[in-house]
Amino acid sequence: MARVVQKYGGTAVTTPEQIKKVAQRIIDSYNDNNDVVVVISAKAGETNRLIEMAHETCPGQEGCEYDLLISAGEQVSVGLLALCITSMGYTARPYLGWQVPIITDSCHSKASIETIDPTKINRDLKLGAIVIVAGFQGIDRDGSITTLGRGGGDASAVALAHVLEAEQCEIYSDVDGIFSADPDICSNAHKIEKISYDEMLELASQGARGVQIRAIEYAKKHNVTIHVRSSFSTASGTLVTREDSTMEGVLVTGIVSDKNEAKIAVLGIPDKPGTAAKILTALADTDISVDMIVQNVSQAGLADLTFSVSKSDLDKATLITEKIATELQAREVIADKNISKVSIVGLGMRNHAGVAARMFTVLAYNNINIQMISTSEIKVSVAIHEDYTELAVRVLHEAFRTS
Amino acid sequence: MARVVQKYGGTAVTTPEQIKKVAQRIIDSYNDNNDVVVVISAKAGETNRLIEMAHETCPGQEGCEYDLLISAGEQVSVGLLALCITSMGYTARPYLGWQVPIITDSCHSKASIETIDPTKINRDLKLGAIVIVAGFQGIDRDGSITTLGRGGGDASAVALAHVLEAEQCEIYSDVDGIFSADPDICSNAHKIEKISYDEMLELASQGARGVQIRAIEYAKKHNVTIHVRSSFSTASGTLVTREDSTMEGVLVTGIVSDKNEAKIAVLGIPDKPGTAAKILTALADTDISVDMIVQNVSQAGLADLTFSVSKSDLDKATLITEKIATELQAREVIADKNISKVSIVGLGMRNHAGVAARMFTVLAYNNINIQMISTSEIKVSVAIHEDYTELAVRVLHEAFRTS
């Protein structure tokens, strides 16, 4: 008898038919002699609907009232799923975050889980019940409802799997698993059977779907095995797990592209210490995150600073940058929406020099110009013109797939 | 400085504009130097939407999952209203039922309030906050969310007014108060300034809108003054209060009609003891409530039993009645949808004989045939053909209004 936590996303519970299918899947797992704890999200679009209602009524408000409002979405899903399982003749025990309780800090709308008391859930499982828990929400030590921010449902599931000592945490969504590249771009992309936490973190950070970054970080910290799989198929997906000796044999585990970034270049800055810091601090102060950063010093004592931000932040970031650039007496600021980021990720890079060089060679050979580069121990990302995105993914996948 | 509980119904919070208006009204009351506690319902139609979702997903289920689901509607209202008040520069403290806590029994979907702990709300009021509480919901002693059934929001408000020792409990809806008759039927109907609990109970039982029966019962028991008023006007409405000496001077306080009943007649039943009980028990067993009951014994030792049920129960009730009637060897069963009930209510009846006789005379004089009669100490109801409803209300209002 194993114990499993299953997390279903909002696309799995949009219609009564889908809810019934999810209920059947849960019951099948229960009848396979498993203790089953289910974490469920609000139906797709519901949380956005609540957020929109809040914005229409009183723009710009947040805090505990806001969390109380937007946590209503999971409540509906939990109620419906529990009703459905009960109507199929099984015992379901529904829990909202505060009922478990899932204790978080008081950082409303992006709270972090501090502790989970497993007592009630363990009791219910012992009595043979299927436990349904609302994801994305908790309660702080003052008794206010909190929410964990986007993707918080995955974090709830992994944290529950940890405290309940579950064998694995299954994260169901509309993707079949993690692939060596997007199958829509590379027809010969393969599903990765097993991937390390660090690789998965890099892939998710660079745009891969299937599981949220905070959940992976939590899983890594507490060594929880995540199974990323599809709610529309019974095929197994991808295990995200502690790294083992076989993993380092693969140079590049996955290739991922992201078209959601844009580039800002500040050209001809008089080269004094602290100029980059000045621009980047101004952006950070308005909550704009910068991803890739490149600085060159040209011959005339003038520097060029180029960096990437999310496309949705581009207009705001350009305005702020132009203001500081004027103060710094820079020559000009150029904003460019037409870039994309292509990344290769693999544990094997740690022990093999020359992976980045090979990547640049392959791109150059295919006439793809590199605009920015950033690297980590197990990842190389390049910014290129977005028209070349799919080509770049294909040639890189071809170049690295047999290594 | 007074303390007041204000309850707003679902029609007051259907749009962002309405929510803003309600927020302004609450703030006005707060600025009039009142401690304000607000009880709010789900927006009109929202609870029905949730119930429908439950029925679509798994028909016929109830219990704790169901209450958890349908209590999500008030949660949204509480969150939005609290956000709105905060955005207007005031401190709002939102509470769901379990957060107060409002402790109920475990009778899911029609729970009764057992106790309310006023500690947190008293603390918030002392700190100058406006307190917003979700109506209609509570928590049982096992920690499950419960709901109080339709109209439970009014009961929440009155119970809170009691434990908080508020000066009055204002129940806002889309009616201006309680009228001597429906102003749409009698153009000269007047708003009643003050009415006793017992009269209000009778009027509400016979179909008057403005405040729910359970709330009136609770108010009577704990001597809470209810102010029934409109959320669309600042005019004062009707006070529902302990009876005083002036009230008995009025023979008939109000006249009310109800078209939601239907009649079933079982004719030619061999007259043995227990036949009426047999039919009525069968109906009660399927949760059908019977309102008026009349039994006549005819000369040939055969009895006729006539009773009224809610129109929505008529088909089901007719089937059950026909089955039992066959067993009892009754001659026939006749169902009739086309009836209405007209009632006159007044404390003064207690000390004045002949009010019923006068009612019947007035109806007869206007050629309105009476099909059934039921009376209490302060009420006379008659069932008539529904085509005569408005006529009956008008002639009775005219006959009794100067008395």
Interface residues (C-beta under 8 A of the other chain):
Chain A: P16 I19 K20 L50 M53 A54 E56 T57 C58 P59 G60 Q61 G63 C64 E65 Y66 L68 L69 I70 S71 A72 Q75 V76 V78 G79 L80 A82 L83 C84 T86 S87 M88 A92 P94 L96 W98 Q99 G143 I145
Chain B: P16 I19 K20 L50 M53 A54 E56 T57 C58 P59 G60 Q61 G63 C64 E65 Y66 L68 L69 I70 S71 A72 Q75 V76 V78 G79 L80 A82 L83 C84 T86 S87 M88 A92 P94 L96 W98 Q99 G143 I145
